[in-house]
Amino acid sequence: MALEVTLTLKSRLGQLPAARNERDLQKQIIGQMRSCQRQPEQVRAFFNSNSTRYAA
């Protein structure tokens, strides 16, 4: 799951203007992670990957 989250975050950050300093980068990261939290389909998709499926 962590890999999928990281790849999604990097993809989204690549579409934004480059951060000028560490603080701007941190704001962009937090903003993108919060945006992801508001998308239930995206969160479910992270848990549906083969690497994070739970045995039933």
Secondary structure in CASP SS format (residue, H / E / C, confidence):
PFRMAT SS
TARGET T0000
AUTHOR 0000-0000-0000
METHOD secondary structure of the structure
MODEL  1
M C 1.00
A H 1.00
L H 1.00
E H 1.00
V H 1.00
T H 1.00
L H 1.00
T H 1.00
L H 1.00
K H 1.00
S H 1.00
R H 1.00
L H 1.00
G H 1.00
Q C 1.00
L C 1.00
P C 1.00
A C 1.00
A C 1.00
R C 1.00
N C 1.00
E H 1.00
R H 1.00
D H 1.00
L H 1.00
Q H 1.00
K H 1.00
Q H 1.00
I H 1.00
I H 1.00
G H 1.00
Q H 1.00
M H 1.00
R H 1.00
S H 1.00
C H 1.00
Q H 1.00
R C 1.00
Q C 1.00
P H 1.00
E H 1.00
Q H 1.00
V H 1.00
R H 1.00
A H 1.00
F H 1.00
F H 1.00
N C 1.00
S C 1.00
N H 1.00
S H 1.00
T H 1.00
R C 1.00
Y C 1.00
A C 1.00
A C 1.00
END
